[in-house]
Amino acid sequence: MASHKVSYVRDRAWTLAVLAVITVVVHTFYTAVVRPRAETWIEDQREYAATHPGYTPERSIYVIIRDAEQEATIILAIWALVLAGLRLRELKAQRALLSADLMRVPPGTVILPEDTREYLRQLENLPGKQGDAVVPRVLRGALKRFGVTGNVQDASTTVHNVCESETARLDSELAILRFSVWATPAFGFVGTVRGIGLALQGAQLAFEGDTSAVTAGLGVSFNSTLVALVLSILLMYILHEIQLAQERLVLDAEVYTEEQLINRLYSGARKDPRSTRAATTTSGVSPAVSGATER
């Protein structure tokens, strides 16, 4: 439990550190590029409109994204994209295990209940994060169950149950990504409310003929909404693709386990350890191969 808690704290600290770095980089870009160019663009448009009656000022991307709410929305969107990219890379690495011979079982060999310890040892010695991937976890669950009960049906049922729990586990690991996807449009809607508030504050001036305050407030509102909606559509699509990739990974892991493990299990009578060792010593044939011959 302590190791899981430390891992959780380390993971959350790392994700928050990524958010802090993105915030610094984006804010620096806004200070040095976005806001100065937006102010310059607005002044140029005002001067041109003053000398050309009836001219409608053009819009600039710098003006659309210049406010604080758009900056916060973009920061969270980039954070979500980084988390999504890391998640997709992890899922790709786990899918690569479906093509690997994790069990290292020779062709034509069956697995007896007393053989499960050796195969469990192989899976537990997998390097790095491979041992905590979906496929090894499902294989270990089936081997442990078969080693205890010696029943192939119990092992097959365990595969299905472990796959269901793995689906829930993978889904729970998307909590931070889901939060960032939710917070991205939320900050945009904050800008929408603030812009409407600014427009209402300038309503009295509008009655007197000065509509600049109302125009500025509505500009903040509409620009925030536009940025939030565009980014939220993109992030929701990416989140959907990640969920689909996770579901496919678990389903393929279940099929892989059925083919590579369950179909090779043999629930015959347990052998006496002394007779197994004697057979191995005299004939040089492993218990697993001997089980295959008897079958």
PAKOLFI-128552 format. One record per residue (C-alpha): residue number from 1; x, y, z. Coordinates in nm, 2 decimals, padded with zeros to 4 digits, always signed. Example, Ala and Ser with C-alpha at 12.3 -4.5 7.8 and 13.67 -1.06 7.14 Angstrom:
BEGIN
<r vopa="1" X="+01.23" Y="-00.45" Z="+00.78"/>
<r vopa="2" X="+01.37" Y="-00.11" Z="+00.71"/>
! end
This chain:
BEGIN
<r vopa="1" X="+00.00" Y="+00.00" Z="+00.00"/>
<r vopa="2" X="+00.28" Y="+00.24" Z="+00.08"/>
<r vopa="3" X="+00.45" Y="+00.19" Z="-00.26"/>
<r vopa="4" X="+00.12" Y="+00.25" Z="-00.44"/>
<r vopa="5" X="+00.07" Y="+00.57" Z="-00.23"/>
<r vopa="6" X="+00.42" Y="+00.69" Z="-00.32"/>
<r vopa="7" X="+00.36" Y="+00.61" Z="-00.68"/>
<r vopa="8" X="+00.03" Y="+00.80" Z="-00.68"/>
<r vopa="9" X="+00.19" Y="+01.11" Z="-00.51"/>
<r vopa="10" X="+00.48" Y="+01.10" Z="-00.76"/>
<r vopa="11" X="+00.25" Y="+01.08" Z="-01.06"/>
<r vopa="12" X="+00.03" Y="+01.37" Z="-00.94"/>
<r vopa="13" X="+00.34" Y="+01.58" Z="-00.86"/>
<r vopa="14" X="+00.48" Y="+01.51" Z="-01.21"/>
<r vopa="15" X="+00.15" Y="+01.61" Z="-01.38"/>
<r vopa="16" X="+00.13" Y="+01.93" Z="-01.18"/>
<r vopa="17" X="+00.49" Y="+02.01" Z="-01.27"/>
<r vopa="18" X="+00.41" Y="+01.97" Z="-01.64"/>
<r vopa="19" X="+00.12" Y="+02.21" Z="-01.59"/>
<r vopa="20" X="+00.35" Y="+02.46" Z="-01.42"/>
<r vopa="21" X="+00.60" Y="+02.44" Z="-01.70"/>
<r vopa="22" X="+00.33" Y="+02.49" Z="-01.97"/>
<r vopa="23" X="+00.18" Y="+02.78" Z="-01.77"/>
<r vopa="24" X="+00.52" Y="+02.96" Z="-01.76"/>
<r vopa="25" X="+00.59" Y="+02.90" Z="-02.13"/>
<r vopa="26" X="+00.24" Y="+03.01" Z="-02.25"/>
<r vopa="27" X="+00.23" Y="+03.32" Z="-02.03"/>
<r vopa="28" X="+00.58" Y="+03.42" Z="-02.15"/>
<r vopa="29" X="+00.45" Y="+03.38" Z="-02.51"/>
<r vopa="30" X="+00.15" Y="+03.59" Z="-02.43"/>
<r vopa="31" X="+00.35" Y="+03.87" Z="-02.27"/>
<r vopa="32" X="+00.61" Y="+03.88" Z="-02.54"/>
<r vopa="33" X="+00.40" Y="+03.82" Z="-02.85"/>
<r vopa="34" X="+00.02" Y="+03.78" Z="-02.82"/>
<r vopa="35" X="-00.08" Y="+04.09" Z="-02.62"/>
<r vopa="36" X="+00.16" Y="+04.34" Z="-02.79"/>
<r vopa="37" X="+00.06" Y="+04.23" Z="-03.13"/>
<r vopa="38" X="-00.31" Y="+04.24" Z="-03.03"/>
<r vopa="39" X="-00.28" Y="+04.60" Z="-02.91"/>
<r vopa="40" X="-00.09" Y="+04.70" Z="-03.22"/>
<r vopa="41" X="-00.35" Y="+04.55" Z="-03.44"/>
<r vopa="42" X="-00.64" Y="+04.72" Z="-03.26"/>
<r vopa="43" X="-00.47" Y="+05.06" Z="-03.28"/>
<r vopa="44" X="-00.39" Y="+05.01" Z="-03.65"/>
<r vopa="45" X="-00.76" Y="+04.92" Z="-03.72"/>
<r vopa="46" X="-00.88" Y="+05.22" Z="-03.52"/>
<r vopa="47" X="-00.66" Y="+05.46" Z="-03.72"/>
<r vopa="48" X="-00.76" Y="+05.31" Z="-04.05"/>
<r vopa="49" X="-01.13" Y="+05.32" Z="-03.96"/>
<r vopa="50" X="-01.10" Y="+05.69" Z="-03.85"/>
<r vopa="51" X="-00.97" Y="+05.78" Z="-04.20"/>
<r vopa="52" X="-01.20" Y="+05.55" Z="-04.39"/>
<r vopa="53" X="-01.57" Y="+05.60" Z="-04.29"/>
<r vopa="54" X="-01.78" Y="+05.28" Z="-04.31"/>
<r vopa="55" X="-01.48" Y="+05.05" Z="-04.28"/>
<r vopa="56" X="-01.54" Y="+04.74" Z="-04.07"/>
<r vopa="57" X="-01.24" Y="+04.64" Z="-03.86"/>
<r vopa="58" X="-01.09" Y="+04.30" Z="-03.94"/>
<r vopa="59" X="-01.04" Y="+04.03" Z="-03.68"/>
<r vopa="60" X="-00.70" Y="+03.89" Z="-03.57"/>
<r vopa="61" X="-00.62" Y="+03.57" Z="-03.40"/>
<r vopa="62" X="-00.41" Y="+03.76" Z="-03.15"/>
<r vopa="63" X="-00.72" Y="+03.97" Z="-03.06"/>
<r vopa="64" X="-00.93" Y="+03.66" Z="-03.02"/>
<r vopa="65" X="-00.70" Y="+03.49" Z="-02.78"/>
<r vopa="66" X="-00.55" Y="+03.79" Z="-02.59"/>
<r vopa="67" X="-00.77" Y="+03.78" Z="-02.27"/>
<r vopa="68" X="-00.68" Y="+03.60" Z="-01.95"/>
<r vopa="69" X="-00.96" Y="+03.34" Z="-01.99"/>
<r vopa="70" X="-00.84" Y="+03.24" Z="-02.34"/>
<r vopa="71" X="-00.49" Y="+03.21" Z="-02.20"/>
<r vopa="72" X="-00.61" Y="+02.98" Z="-01.92"/>
<r vopa="73" X="-00.81" Y="+02.78" Z="-02.17"/>
<r vopa="74" X="-00.52" Y="+02.73" Z="-02.40"/>
<r vopa="75" X="-00.29" Y="+02.63" Z="-02.11"/>
<r vopa="76" X="-00.53" Y="+02.36" Z="-01.99"/>
<r vopa="77" X="-00.58" Y="+02.24" Z="-02.35"/>
<r vopa="78" X="-00.21" Y="+02.20" Z="-02.40"/>
<r vopa="79" X="-00.18" Y="+02.02" Z="-02.07"/>
<r vopa="80" X="-00.46" Y="+01.79" Z="-02.17"/>
<r vopa="81" X="-00.29" Y="+01.72" Z="-02.51"/>
<r vopa="82" X="+00.04" Y="+01.64" Z="-02.33"/>
<r vopa="83" X="-00.14" Y="+01.40" Z="-02.09"/>
<r vopa="84" X="-00.33" Y="+01.24" Z="-02.38"/>
<r vopa="85" X="-00.01" Y="+01.19" Z="-02.58"/>
<r vopa="86" X="+00.17" Y="+01.02" Z="-02.29"/>
<r vopa="87" X="-00.13" Y="+00.80" Z="-02.24"/>
<r vopa="88" X="-00.15" Y="+00.70" Z="-02.60"/>
<r vopa="89" X="+00.23" Y="+00.62" Z="-02.60"/>
<r vopa="90" X="+00.18" Y="+00.40" Z="-02.29"/>
<r vopa="91" X="-00.11" Y="+00.22" Z="-02.46"/>
<r vopa="92" X="+00.10" Y="+00.16" Z="-02.77"/>
<r vopa="93" X="+00.38" Y="+00.01" Z="-02.55"/>
<r vopa="94" X="+00.12" Y="-00.22" Z="-02.38"/>
<r vopa="95" X="-00.02" Y="-00.33" Z="-02.72"/>
<r vopa="96" X="+00.33" Y="-00.43" Z="-02.83"/>
<r vopa="97" X="+00.32" Y="-00.70" Z="-02.55"/>
<r vopa="98" X="+00.04" Y="-00.87" Z="-02.74"/>
<r vopa="99" X="+00.30" Y="-00.97" Z="-03.00"/>
<r vopa="100" X="+00.55" Y="-01.09" Z="-02.75"/>
<r vopa="101" X="+00.59" Y="-01.44" Z="-02.63"/>
<r vopa="102" X="+00.56" Y="-01.36" Z="-02.26"/>
<r vopa="103" X="+00.49" Y="-01.72" Z="-02.15"/>
<r vopa="104" X="+00.78" Y="-01.88" Z="-02.36"/>
<r vopa="105" X="+00.59" Y="-02.21" Z="-02.38"/>
<r vopa="106" X="+00.73" Y="-02.45" Z="-02.64"/>
<r vopa="107" X="+00.48" Y="-02.55" Z="-02.91"/>
<r vopa="108" X="+00.27" Y="-02.86" Z="-02.82"/>
<r vopa="109" X="+00.34" Y="-02.81" Z="-02.44"/>
<r vopa="110" X="+00.07" Y="-02.81" Z="-02.19"/>
<r vopa="111" X="+00.08" Y="-02.64" Z="-01.85"/>
<r vopa="112" X="+00.00" Y="-02.84" Z="-01.53"/>
<r vopa="113" X="-00.10" Y="-02.68" Z="-01.20"/>
<r vopa="114" X="+00.24" Y="-02.75" Z="-01.05"/>
<r vopa="115" X="+00.41" Y="-02.57" Z="-01.34"/>
<r vopa="116" X="+00.24" Y="-02.24" Z="-01.27"/>
<r vopa="117" X="+00.51" Y="-02.12" Z="-01.03"/>
<r vopa="118" X="+00.78" Y="-02.12" Z="-01.29"/>
<r vopa="119" X="+00.56" Y="-01.92" Z="-01.54"/>
<r vopa="120" X="+00.46" Y="-01.68" Z="-01.27"/>
<r vopa="121" X="+00.82" Y="-01.62" Z="-01.19"/>
<r vopa="122" X="+00.89" Y="-01.53" Z="-01.55"/>
<r vopa="123" X="+00.60" Y="-01.28" Z="-01.56"/>
<r vopa="124" X="+00.70" Y="-01.12" Z="-01.23"/>
<r vopa="125" X="+01.06" Y="-01.07" Z="-01.36"/>
<r vopa="126" X="+00.95" Y="-00.86" Z="-01.65"/>
<r vopa="127" X="+01.15" Y="-00.53" Z="-01.67"/>
<r vopa="128" X="+01.02" Y="-00.18" Z="-01.59"/>
<r vopa="129" X="+00.65" Y="-00.11" Z="-01.65"/>
<r vopa="130" X="+00.60" Y="-00.42" Z="-01.85"/>
<r vopa="131" X="+00.52" Y="-00.62" Z="-01.54"/>
<r vopa="132" X="+00.24" Y="-00.38" Z="-01.45"/>
<r vopa="133" X="+00.08" Y="-00.38" Z="-01.80"/>
<r vopa="134" X="-00.26" Y="-00.53" Z="-01.87"/>
<r vopa="135" X="-00.14" Y="-00.85" Z="-02.05"/>
<r vopa="136" X="+00.10" Y="-00.97" Z="-01.77"/>
<r vopa="137" X="-00.16" Y="-00.89" Z="-01.50"/>
<r vopa="138" X="-00.43" Y="-01.10" Z="-01.67"/>
<r vopa="139" X="-00.18" Y="-01.38" Z="-01.73"/>
<r vopa="140" X="-00.07" Y="-01.38" Z="-01.36"/>
<r vopa="141" X="-00.43" Y="-01.38" Z="-01.24"/>
<r vopa="142" X="-00.52" Y="-01.69" Z="-01.45"/>
<r vopa="143" X="-00.20" Y="-01.87" Z="-01.35"/>
<r vopa="144" X="-00.25" Y="-01.81" Z="-00.98"/>
<r vopa="145" X="-00.61" Y="-01.93" Z="-01.00"/>
<r vopa="146" X="-00.52" Y="-02.24" Z="-01.20"/>
<r vopa="147" X="-00.23" Y="-02.32" Z="-00.96"/>
<r vopa="148" X="-00.47" Y="-02.31" Z="-00.66"/>
<r vopa="149" X="-00.77" Y="-02.49" Z="-00.80"/>
<r vopa="150" X="-00.63" Y="-02.69" Z="-01.09"/>
<r vopa="151" X="-00.95" Y="-02.61" Z="-01.28"/>
<r vopa="152" X="-00.93" Y="-02.47" Z="-01.63"/>
<r vopa="153" X="-01.28" Y="-02.32" Z="-01.62"/>
<r vopa="154" X="-01.19" Y="-02.13" Z="-01.30"/>
<r vopa="155" X="-00.89" Y="-01.99" Z="-01.48"/>
<r vopa="156" X="-01.10" Y="-01.89" Z="-01.78"/>
<r vopa="157" X="-01.35" Y="-01.72" Z="-01.55"/>
<r vopa="158" X="-01.07" Y="-01.54" Z="-01.37"/>
<r vopa="159" X="-00.94" Y="-01.40" Z="-01.70"/>
<r vopa="160" X="-01.28" Y="-01.24" Z="-01.77"/>
<r vopa="161" X="-01.30" Y="-01.10" Z="-01.42"/>
<r vopa="162" X="-00.95" Y="-00.96" Z="-01.43"/>
<r vopa="163" X="-01.02" Y="-00.80" Z="-01.77"/>
<r vopa="164" X="-01.32" Y="-00.63" Z="-01.62"/>
<r vopa="165" X="-01.12" Y="-00.49" Z="-01.33"/>
<r vopa="166" X="-00.85" Y="-00.38" Z="-01.57"/>
<r vopa="167" X="-01.10" Y="-00.19" Z="-01.77"/>
<r vopa="168" X="-01.21" Y="-00.01" Z="-01.46"/>
<r vopa="169" X="-00.85" Y="+00.05" Z="-01.35"/>
<r vopa="170" X="-00.75" Y="+00.20" Z="-01.69"/>
<r vopa="171" X="-01.07" Y="+00.42" Z="-01.69"/>
<r vopa="172" X="-00.99" Y="+00.55" Z="-01.34"/>
<r vopa="173" X="-00.64" Y="+00.65" Z="-01.45"/>
<r vopa="174" X="-00.80" Y="+00.90" Z="-01.69"/>
<r vopa="175" X="-00.92" Y="+01.11" Z="-01.40"/>
<r vopa="176" X="-00.67" Y="+01.39" Z="-01.45"/>
<r vopa="177" X="-00.72" Y="+01.39" Z="-01.82"/>
<r vopa="178" X="-01.09" Y="+01.41" Z="-01.78"/>
<r vopa="179" X="-01.05" Y="+01.70" Z="-01.54"/>
<r vopa="180" X="-00.84" Y="+01.90" Z="-01.78"/>
<r vopa="181" X="-01.09" Y="+01.83" Z="-02.06"/>
<r vopa="182" X="-01.37" Y="+01.95" Z="-01.84"/>
<r vopa="183" X="-01.18" Y="+02.26" Z="-01.71"/>
<r vopa="184" X="-01.08" Y="+02.38" Z="-02.06"/>
<r vopa="185" X="-01.44" Y="+02.49" Z="-02.16"/>
<r vopa="186" X="-01.51" Y="+02.59" Z="-01.80"/>
<r vopa="187" X="-01.25" Y="+02.87" Z="-01.81"/>
<r vopa="188" X="-01.39" Y="+02.98" Z="-02.15"/>
<r vopa="189" X="-01.74" Y="+03.01" Z="-02.00"/>
<r vopa="190" X="-01.59" Y="+03.22" Z="-01.71"/>
<r vopa="191" X="-01.48" Y="+03.46" Z="-01.98"/>
<r vopa="192" X="-01.82" Y="+03.45" Z="-02.13"/>
<r vopa="193" X="-01.98" Y="+03.56" Z="-01.80"/>
<r vopa="194" X="-01.71" Y="+03.82" Z="-01.74"/>
<r vopa="195" X="-01.76" Y="+03.97" Z="-02.08"/>
<r vopa="196" X="-02.14" Y="+03.99" Z="-02.04"/>
<r vopa="197" X="-02.08" Y="+04.16" Z="-01.70"/>
<r vopa="198" X="-01.85" Y="+04.42" Z="-01.86"/>
<r vopa="199" X="-02.11" Y="+04.48" Z="-02.13"/>
<r vopa="200" X="-02.38" Y="+04.54" Z="-01.87"/>
<r vopa="201" X="-02.16" Y="+04.78" Z="-01.69"/>
<r vopa="202" X="-02.13" Y="+04.98" Z="-02.00"/>
<r vopa="203" X="-02.50" Y="+04.98" Z="-02.08"/>
<r vopa="204" X="-02.55" Y="+05.33" Z="-01.94"/>
<r vopa="205" X="-02.28" Y="+05.47" Z="-02.16"/>
<r vopa="206" X="-02.44" Y="+05.30" Z="-02.46"/>
<r vopa="207" X="-02.76" Y="+05.50" Z="-02.39"/>
<r vopa="208" X="-02.54" Y="+05.81" Z="-02.41"/>
<r vopa="209" X="-02.40" Y="+05.71" Z="-02.75"/>
<r vopa="210" X="-02.07" Y="+05.55" Z="-02.63"/>
<r vopa="211" X="-02.09" Y="+05.18" Z="-02.72"/>
<r vopa="212" X="-01.72" Y="+05.10" Z="-02.67"/>
<r vopa="213" X="-01.76" Y="+04.94" Z="-02.33"/>
<r vopa="214" X="-02.05" Y="+04.72" Z="-02.45"/>
<r vopa="215" X="-01.85" Y="+04.62" Z="-02.76"/>
<r vopa="216" X="-01.54" Y="+04.54" Z="-02.56"/>
<r vopa="217" X="-01.74" Y="+04.33" Z="-02.31"/>
<r vopa="218" X="-01.92" Y="+04.13" Z="-02.58"/>
<r vopa="219" X="-01.59" Y="+04.08" Z="-02.76"/>
<r vopa="220" X="-01.44" Y="+03.92" Z="-02.45"/>
<r vopa="221" X="-01.76" Y="+03.70" Z="-02.41"/>
<r vopa="222" X="-01.77" Y="+03.58" Z="-02.77"/>
<r vopa="223" X="-01.40" Y="+03.53" Z="-02.81"/>
<r vopa="224" X="-01.38" Y="+03.32" Z="-02.49"/>
<r vopa="225" X="-01.68" Y="+03.11" Z="-02.60"/>
<r vopa="226" X="-01.52" Y="+03.05" Z="-02.94"/>
<r vopa="227" X="-01.19" Y="+02.94" Z="-02.81"/>
<r vopa="228" X="-01.34" Y="+02.72" Z="-02.54"/>
<r vopa="229" X="-01.58" Y="+02.54" Z="-02.78"/>
<r vopa="230" X="-01.31" Y="+02.48" Z="-03.05"/>
<r vopa="231" X="-01.06" Y="+02.33" Z="-02.80"/>
<r vopa="232" X="-01.32" Y="+02.13" Z="-02.62"/>
<r vopa="233" X="-01.44" Y="+01.96" Z="-02.94"/>
<r vopa="234" X="-01.08" Y="+01.86" Z="-03.02"/>
<r vopa="235" X="-01.01" Y="+01.73" Z="-02.66"/>
<r vopa="236" X="-01.34" Y="+01.54" Z="-02.64"/>
<r vopa="237" X="-01.25" Y="+01.36" Z="-02.97"/>
<r vopa="238" X="-00.90" Y="+01.27" Z="-02.83"/>
<r vopa="239" X="-01.05" Y="+01.15" Z="-02.51"/>
<r vopa="240" X="-01.29" Y="+00.93" Z="-02.70"/>
<r vopa="241" X="-01.00" Y="+00.77" Z="-02.90"/>
<r vopa="242" X="-00.81" Y="+00.70" Z="-02.58"/>
<r vopa="243" X="-01.11" Y="+00.53" Z="-02.42"/>
<r vopa="244" X="-01.16" Y="+00.32" Z="-02.74"/>
<r vopa="245" X="-00.79" Y="+00.22" Z="-02.74"/>
<r vopa="246" X="-00.81" Y="+00.11" Z="-02.38"/>
<r vopa="247" X="-01.12" Y="-00.10" Z="-02.44"/>
<r vopa="248" X="-00.96" Y="-00.27" Z="-02.74"/>
<r vopa="249" X="-00.64" Y="-00.33" Z="-02.54"/>
<r vopa="250" X="-00.84" Y="-00.52" Z="-02.27"/>
<r vopa="251" X="-01.04" Y="-00.72" Z="-02.52"/>
<r vopa="252" X="-00.73" Y="-00.82" Z="-02.71"/>
<r vopa="253" X="-00.56" Y="-00.91" Z="-02.39"/>
<r vopa="254" X="-00.84" Y="-01.14" Z="-02.30"/>
<r vopa="255" X="-00.82" Y="-01.31" Z="-02.64"/>
<r vopa="256" X="-00.44" Y="-01.33" Z="-02.61"/>
<r vopa="257" X="-00.47" Y="-01.50" Z="-02.27"/>
<r vopa="258" X="-00.72" Y="-01.75" Z="-02.40"/>
<r vopa="259" X="-00.50" Y="-01.85" Z="-02.69"/>
<r vopa="260" X="-00.16" Y="-01.84" Z="-02.52"/>
<r vopa="261" X="-00.25" Y="-01.97" Z="-02.18"/>
<r vopa="262" X="-00.60" Y="-02.11" Z="-02.13"/>
<r vopa="263" X="-00.59" Y="-02.34" Z="-02.43"/>
<r vopa="264" X="-00.26" Y="-02.49" Z="-02.29"/>
<r vopa="265" X="-00.38" Y="-02.57" Z="-01.94"/>
<r vopa="266" X="-00.42" Y="-02.93" Z="-01.85"/>
<r vopa="267" X="-00.62" Y="-03.01" Z="-01.53"/>
<r vopa="268" X="-00.52" Y="-03.37" Z="-01.50"/>
<r vopa="269" X="-00.44" Y="-03.54" Z="-01.17"/>
<r vopa="270" X="-00.15" Y="-03.37" Z="-00.98"/>
<r vopa="271" X="+00.17" Y="-03.56" Z="-00.99"/>
<r vopa="272" X="+00.38" Y="-03.66" Z="-00.69"/>
<r vopa="273" X="+00.68" Y="-03.42" Z="-00.68"/>
<r vopa="274" X="+00.92" Y="-03.71" Z="-00.63"/>
<r vopa="275" X="+00.80" Y="-03.89" Z="-00.94"/>
<r vopa="276" X="+00.82" Y="-03.57" Z="-01.14"/>
<r vopa="277" X="+01.18" Y="-03.51" Z="-01.04"/>
<r vopa="278" X="+01.26" Y="-03.87" Z="-01.11"/>
<r vopa="279" X="+01.10" Y="-03.85" Z="-01.45"/>
<r vopa="280" X="+01.29" Y="-03.54" Z="-01.53"/>
<r vopa="281" X="+01.62" Y="-03.68" Z="-01.41"/>
<r vopa="282" X="+01.60" Y="-04.01" Z="-01.60"/>
<r vopa="283" X="+01.45" Y="-03.89" Z="-01.92"/>
<r vopa="284" X="+01.55" Y="-03.52" Z="-01.94"/>
<r vopa="285" X="+01.19" Y="-03.43" Z="-02.02"/>
<r vopa="286" X="+01.03" Y="-03.14" Z="-01.83"/>
<r vopa="287" X="+00.70" Y="-03.19" Z="-01.64"/>
<r vopa="288" X="+00.52" Y="-02.96" Z="-01.89"/>
<r vopa="289" X="+00.63" Y="-03.18" Z="-02.18"/>
<r vopa="290" X="+00.56" Y="-03.49" Z="-01.99"/>
<r vopa="291" X="+00.21" Y="-03.36" Z="-01.93"/>
<r vopa="292" X="+00.17" Y="-03.30" Z="-02.30"/>
<r vopa="293" X="+00.27" Y="-03.66" Z="-02.38"/>
<r vopa="294" X="+00.02" Y="-03.80" Z="-02.13"/>
<r vopa="295" X="-00.25" Y="-03.59" Z="-02.28"/>
! end
